[in-house]
């Protein structure tokens, strides 16, 4: 998050704590080769498969280009501040 959003260490820690309060950590047993342009992104899909996710929410263009993988929809969300 620091790299992509220029958050401070404190902001990153606060967000991480909030996210960890409602997520389930998984250790994927299945390996995939779905993201040819950025193989590191395959780990995101592997985690989604392992956790039986219906969606991946991301800003990553390589994942977004897939649009869907094994019935897992890959979406971007735009936040609008008022």
C-alpha atoms as an extended CHARMM CRD file, in Angstrom:
* protein
*
        82  EXT
         1         1  UNK       CA              0.0000000000        0.0000000000        0.0000000000  PROA      1               0.0000000000
         2         2  UNK       CA              2.8670000000        2.3350000000        0.6820000000  PROA      2               0.0000000000
         3         3  UNK       CA              4.1590000000        1.8910000000       -2.8510000000  PROA      3               0.0000000000
         4         4  UNK       CA              0.8310000000        2.0990000000       -4.6810000000  PROA      4               0.0000000000
         5         5  UNK       CA             -0.9310000000        4.7510000000       -2.5940000000  PROA      5               0.0000000000
         6         6  UNK       CA              1.9080000000        6.6400000000       -0.8800000000  PROA      6               0.0000000000
         7         7  UNK       CA              0.5450000000        5.7990000000        2.5930000000  PROA      7               0.0000000000
         8         8  UNK       CA              2.6880000000        6.2870000000        5.6720000000  PROA      8               0.0000000000
         9         9  UNK       CA              3.7380000000        3.2970000000        7.7600000000  PROA      9               0.0000000000
        10        10  UNK       CA              1.1470000000        4.2770000000       10.3660000000  PROA      10              0.0000000000
        11        11  UNK       CA             -1.6470000000        4.4840000000        7.7770000000  PROA      11              0.0000000000
        12        12  UNK       CA             -0.6440000000        1.1430000000        6.2920000000  PROA      12              0.0000000000
        13        13  UNK       CA             -0.6430000000       -0.5040000000        9.7200000000  PROA      13              0.0000000000
        14        14  UNK       CA             -4.0680000000        0.9320000000       10.5740000000  PROA      14              0.0000000000
        15        15  UNK       CA             -5.5980000000       -0.2660000000        7.2950000000  PROA      15              0.0000000000
        16        16  UNK       CA             -3.9800000000       -3.6930000000        7.6340000000  PROA      16              0.0000000000
        17        17  UNK       CA             -5.4010000000       -4.0940000000       11.1490000000  PROA      17              0.0000000000
        18        18  UNK       CA             -8.8800000000       -3.2100000000        9.9100000000  PROA      18              0.0000000000
        19        19  UNK       CA             -8.6880000000       -5.6020000000        6.9660000000  PROA      19              0.0000000000
        20        20  UNK       CA             -7.3650000000       -8.4850000000        9.0650000000  PROA      20              0.0000000000
        21        21  UNK       CA            -10.3920000000       -8.1350000000       11.3440000000  PROA      21              0.0000000000
        22        22  UNK       CA            -12.7110000000       -9.4860000000        8.6250000000  PROA      22              0.0000000000
        23        23  UNK       CA            -10.6130000000      -11.6300000000        6.2740000000  PROA      23              0.0000000000
        24        24  UNK       CA             -9.6770000000      -15.2880000000        6.2680000000  PROA      24              0.0000000000
        25        25  UNK       CA             -6.0660000000      -16.0600000000        5.4630000000  PROA      25              0.0000000000
        26        26  UNK       CA             -5.5520000000      -19.0120000000        3.1210000000  PROA      26              0.0000000000
        27        27  UNK       CA             -2.6550000000      -21.0870000000        1.8920000000  PROA      27              0.0000000000
        28        28  UNK       CA             -3.5650000000      -22.0610000000       -1.6780000000  PROA      28              0.0000000000
        29        29  UNK       CA             -3.1710000000      -25.7030000000       -2.6390000000  PROA      29              0.0000000000
        30        30  UNK       CA             -3.9640000000      -25.0040000000       -6.3050000000  PROA      30              0.0000000000
        31        31  UNK       CA             -1.4850000000      -23.3120000000       -8.6230000000  PROA      31              0.0000000000
        32        32  UNK       CA             -2.5940000000      -21.5300000000      -11.7930000000  PROA      32              0.0000000000
        33        33  UNK       CA             -0.9340000000      -19.9460000000      -14.7940000000  PROA      33              0.0000000000
        34        34  UNK       CA             -3.6790000000      -17.5140000000      -15.7600000000  PROA      34              0.0000000000
        35        35  UNK       CA             -1.8810000000      -14.1550000000      -15.8330000000  PROA      35              0.0000000000
        36        36  UNK       CA              0.6930000000      -14.4450000000      -18.5900000000  PROA      36              0.0000000000
        37        37  UNK       CA              1.7620000000      -10.7710000000      -18.5100000000  PROA      37              0.0000000000
        38        38  UNK       CA              2.4210000000      -10.7310000000      -14.7420000000  PROA      38              0.0000000000
        39        39  UNK       CA              2.8380000000      -14.2240000000      -13.2720000000  PROA      39              0.0000000000
        40        40  UNK       CA              3.0740000000      -12.8410000000       -9.7120000000  PROA      40              0.0000000000
        41        41  UNK       CA             -0.6200000000      -11.9690000000      -10.0020000000  PROA      41              0.0000000000
        42        42  UNK       CA             -1.4690000000      -15.6720000000      -10.2110000000  PROA      42              0.0000000000
        43        43  UNK       CA             -1.2080000000      -15.8030000000       -6.4170000000  PROA      43              0.0000000000
        44        44  UNK       CA             -4.2690000000      -13.5300000000       -6.1730000000  PROA      44              0.0000000000
        45        45  UNK       CA             -6.3010000000      -15.9360000000       -8.2750000000  PROA      45              0.0000000000
        46        46  UNK       CA             -4.9860000000      -18.9150000000       -6.3120000000  PROA      46              0.0000000000
        47        47  UNK       CA             -6.1450000000      -17.3140000000       -3.0540000000  PROA      47              0.0000000000
        48        48  UNK       CA             -9.5510000000      -16.5440000000       -4.5570000000  PROA      48              0.0000000000
        49        49  UNK       CA             -9.9560000000      -20.1750000000       -5.6380000000  PROA      49              0.0000000000
        50        50  UNK       CA             -8.8670000000      -21.4930000000       -2.2330000000  PROA      50              0.0000000000
        51        51  UNK       CA            -11.2690000000      -19.2020000000       -0.3750000000  PROA      51              0.0000000000
        52        52  UNK       CA            -14.1910000000      -19.9010000000       -2.7360000000  PROA      52              0.0000000000
        53        53  UNK       CA            -14.4150000000      -16.2030000000       -3.5580000000  PROA      53              0.0000000000
        54        54  UNK       CA            -16.9750000000      -14.9440000000       -6.0250000000  PROA      54              0.0000000000
        55        55  UNK       CA            -15.1170000000      -11.7040000000       -6.7350000000  PROA      55              0.0000000000
        56        56  UNK       CA            -11.6620000000      -10.1950000000       -6.8930000000  PROA      56              0.0000000000
        57        57  UNK       CA            -11.7110000000       -6.4200000000       -6.4250000000  PROA      57              0.0000000000
        58        58  UNK       CA             -8.5510000000       -4.8380000000       -7.8150000000  PROA      58              0.0000000000
        59        59  UNK       CA             -6.9590000000       -1.9680000000       -9.6690000000  PROA      59              0.0000000000
        60        60  UNK       CA             -4.4090000000       -4.3080000000      -11.2730000000  PROA      60              0.0000000000
        61        61  UNK       CA             -4.6770000000       -4.0950000000      -15.0530000000  PROA      61              0.0000000000
        62        62  UNK       CA             -3.3890000000       -7.6310000000      -15.6480000000  PROA      62              0.0000000000
        63        63  UNK       CA             -6.0740000000       -9.1400000000      -13.4400000000  PROA      63              0.0000000000
        64        64  UNK       CA             -8.7640000000       -6.8140000000      -14.7850000000  PROA      64              0.0000000000
        65        65  UNK       CA             -7.9300000000       -7.9090000000      -18.3310000000  PROA      65              0.0000000000
        66        66  UNK       CA             -9.0450000000      -11.4360000000      -17.4270000000  PROA      66              0.0000000000
        67        67  UNK       CA            -12.4890000000      -10.1650000000      -16.3590000000  PROA      67              0.0000000000
        68        68  UNK       CA            -13.3080000000      -13.6130000000      -14.9480000000  PROA      68              0.0000000000
        69        69  UNK       CA            -11.4980000000      -16.8010000000      -14.0130000000  PROA      69              0.0000000000
        70        70  UNK       CA            -13.2780000000      -20.0360000000      -13.0970000000  PROA      70              0.0000000000
        71        71  UNK       CA            -16.4910000000      -18.0960000000      -12.4090000000  PROA      71              0.0000000000
        72        72  UNK       CA            -14.6330000000      -15.6000000000      -10.1770000000  PROA      72              0.0000000000
        73        73  UNK       CA            -15.4900000000      -12.1210000000      -11.4610000000  PROA      73              0.0000000000
        74        74  UNK       CA            -12.6260000000       -9.6380000000      -11.4740000000  PROA      74              0.0000000000
        75        75  UNK       CA            -13.7990000000       -6.0730000000      -10.9060000000  PROA      75              0.0000000000
        76        76  UNK       CA            -12.6420000000       -2.5560000000      -10.1850000000  PROA      76              0.0000000000
        77        77  UNK       CA            -14.4710000000       -0.3280000000       -7.7200000000  PROA      77              0.0000000000
        78        78  UNK       CA            -14.4490000000        3.4380000000       -7.8820000000  PROA      78              0.0000000000
        79        79  UNK       CA            -14.8110000000        5.3860000000       -4.6720000000  PROA      79              0.0000000000
        80        80  UNK       CA            -16.5060000000        8.7310000000       -4.8760000000  PROA      80              0.0000000000
        81        81  UNK       CA            -15.8000000000       11.1840000000       -2.0860000000  PROA      81              0.0000000000
        82        82  UNK       CA            -18.3910000000       13.7760000000       -1.1700000000  PROA      82              0.0000000000
